[in-house]
Amino acid sequence: MNEFLLEDFRNTTYHVVLDTVRWAAIRIDLPLPAELAAVVGGQPWGFITAWNPQARRRPQAENLAAQQALVDALDKLPQVAVYPAIGVGQTGWSEPSLFVIGADLRTLDALMREHAQLSYVHGEADGPAELRMLG
């Protein structure tokens, strides 16, 4: 991954919809905000998407179909909670995303590789948000 793209991912704000009026913002290398940490508890979490694989734009219909396939896969996992989310980059790009609680790294890695993603954000309980590169 080139340095420009890596820097863009690191400077993105990852927004999670907690309910109809409350949002929480995740930043890489920082702990989750208190309101989101309370929802996560001691569980692992990930901020994921199926949009724009390999960081390349593709038609909206393809992105929507891929995102629905990702939601369907998550629905089959036991004890996983999914919240709507969106990543917003400093350069103006954004991608609809999902905040997933309860899926481990192996599961998230497999899902993100299936959807040809270069990276995603994850963490454990009250630890910092980390950018996970999938090489």
Secondary structure, DSSP 8 states (H G I E B T S, - for coil): --HHHHHHHHT-EEEEE-SSS-EEEE-BTSB--HHHHHHHTTSEEEEE--SSGGG----HHHHHHHHHHHHHHHHTSTT-EEEEEEEE-TTS-EEEEEEEES--HHHHHHHHHHTT-SEEEEEETTSBBEEEE--
